[in-house]
């Protein structure tokens, strides 16, 4: 993949950047600006080089039409606040490629940044019809001279602003995409050992291909979160009212048979009668969950055991919380794993998505870890061994 340096002198040139600014917003308040902050180095680099920087990004799932709930206006405001110390002005266009965007591009000065409105307001962005995507890509390309792909969280999508536009302009990978790929190569090509993978989150079905691929590569696979109950049920244990994917039991039994002691499951579980923050909790053995209770976190002994496995590792990849970390009573397992990752003598990677949100909510600084990914789904697909369209297209001339 070409880098920004390969694009030559960018002074006065219009650079279209695909960033990932998909942050949680409620009542116009940004809950976690991690992805915005991760986008800054590339934007600063381009602006300082004298480029006219045009950013396209998405927020949520507006389903191809304007929806004030998904406007990028609050993101533009936050971007402006973060870039102000660099002396960089941020402007906002109220449409994707229409009159407002075209006028704003014409008025853009060297070293300024323009954020276009949510690209998913345009139904062609996510269209399965290549002709429709191509038409939007033409409009985006008409706004710029070169394209920089820096939204790692979307490189697994064949979308107009990610894939199709890269075929129409001289293109390069931004610093964030390059950094993410570098880390993922370290996780898949001769990782330093011991190599421990921690998987959590709600569903086994979301992680099947990752488990398939990593069982051969990792030394230990620690399983927590809602997905653990399908593993416990596959072993013949009662899981009460806990989350369960009945249709995955045979697959999980296959993993348990194949992996031997490589798969590590919790020995205790925090349970409650209801999915509520104030629900009374009990710690029970993982093989003795009462029929009227549901598991909402790994237990304290499991937290210590998982932390010990992580502490001995030279490479750790973690994707998915160990419990319902949003509720204090069920955050202990996630906190134990996060703390252990901060102490790894080697490469520690937090795999984006809910895991990244969890470590920040629990009070950990980003620089406490080797790397916090901005692309949960993209990271997982890379680890599955899939070709990611948004990366493959950057390798084309």
Rosetta blueprint (number, residue, H / E / L):
1 X L
2 X L
3 X E
4 X H
5 X H
6 X H
7 X H
8 X L
9 X L
10 X L
11 X L
12 X L
13 X L
14 X E
15 X E
16 X E
17 X E
18 X E
19 X L
20 X L
21 X L
22 X L
23 X L
24 X L
25 X E
26 X E
27 X L
28 X L
29 X E
30 X E
31 X L
32 X L
33 X L
34 X H
35 X H
36 X H
37 X H
38 X H
39 X H
40 X H
41 X H
42 X H
43 X H
44 X H
45 X H
46 X H
47 X H
48 X H
49 X L
50 X L
51 X L
52 X E
53 X E
54 X E
55 X E
56 X E
57 X L
58 X L
59 X L
60 X L
61 X L
62 X L
63 X L
64 X L
65 X L
66 X L
67 X L
68 X H
69 X H
70 X H
71 X L
72 X L
73 X H
74 X H
75 X H
76 X H
77 X H
78 X H
79 X H
80 X H
81 X H
82 X H
83 X H
84 X H
85 X L
86 X L
87 X L
88 X L
89 X L
90 X E
91 X E
92 X E
93 X L
94 X L
95 X L
96 X L
97 X L
98 X L
99 X H
100 X H
101 X H
102 X H
103 X H
104 X H
105 X H
106 X H
107 X H
108 X L
109 X L
110 X L
111 X L
112 X L
113 X E
114 X E
115 X E
116 X L
117 X L
118 X L
119 X H
120 X H
121 X H
122 X L
123 X L
124 X L
125 X L
126 X L
127 X L
128 X L
129 X L
130 X H
131 X H
132 X H
133 X H
134 X H
135 X H
136 X H
137 X H
138 X H
139 X H
140 X H
141 X H
142 X H
143 X L
144 X L
145 X L
146 X E
147 X E
148 X E
149 X E
150 X L
151 X L
152 X H
153 X H
154 X H
155 X L
156 X L
157 X L
158 X L
159 X L
160 X H
161 X H
162 X H
163 X H
164 X H
165 X H
166 X H
167 X H
168 X L
169 X L
170 X E
171 X E
172 X E
173 X E
174 X L
175 X H
176 X H
177 X H
178 X H
179 X H
180 X H
181 X H
182 X H
183 X H
184 X H
185 X H
186 X H
187 X H
188 X H
189 X L
190 X L
191 X L
192 X L
193 X L
194 X L
195 X E
196 X E
197 X E
198 X E
199 X E
200 X L
201 X L
202 X L
203 X L
204 X L
205 X H
206 X H
207 X H
208 X H
209 X H
210 X H
211 X H
212 X H
213 X H
214 X H
215 X L
216 X L
217 X L
218 X L
219 X L
220 X E
221 X E
222 X E
223 X E
224 X L
225 X L
226 X L
227 X L
228 X H
229 X H
230 X H
231 X H
232 X H
233 X H
234 X H
235 X L
236 X L
237 X L
238 X L
239 X L
240 X L
241 X L
242 X L
243 X L
244 X L
245 X L
246 X H
247 X H
248 X H
249 X H
250 X H
251 X H
252 X H
253 X H
254 X H
255 X H
256 X H
257 X H
258 X H
259 X H
260 X H
261 X H
262 X H
263 X E
264 X E
265 X E
266 X L
267 X L
268 X E
269 X E
270 X E
271 X E
272 X E
273 X L
274 X L
275 X L
276 X L
277 X L
278 X L
279 X L
280 X L
281 X E
282 X E
283 X E
284 X E
285 X E
286 X L
287 X L
288 X L
289 X L
290 X L
291 X L
292 X L
293 X L
294 X E
295 X E
296 X E
297 X E
298 X E
299 X L
300 X H
301 X H
302 X H
303 X H
304 X H
305 X H
306 X H
307 X H
308 X H
309 X H
310 X H
311 X H
312 X L
313 X L
314 X L
315 X E
316 X E
317 X E
318 X E
319 X E
320 X L
321 X L
322 X L
323 X L
324 X L
325 X L
326 X L
327 X L
328 X H
329 X H
330 X H
331 X L
332 X H
333 X H
334 X H
335 X H
336 X H
337 X H
338 X H
339 X H
340 X H
341 X H
342 X H
343 X L
344 X L
345 X L
346 X L
347 X E
348 X E
349 X E
350 X E
351 X L
352 X L
353 X H
354 X H
355 X H
356 X H
357 X H
358 X H
359 X H
360 X H
361 X H
362 X L
363 X L
364 X L
365 X L
366 X H
367 X H
368 X H
369 X L
370 X L
371 X E
372 X E
373 X L
374 X L
375 X L
376 X H
377 X H
378 X H
379 X H
380 X H
381 X H
382 X H
383 X H
384 X H
385 X L
386 X L
387 X L
388 X L
389 X H
390 X H
391 X H
392 X H
393 X H
394 X H
395 X H
396 X L
397 X L
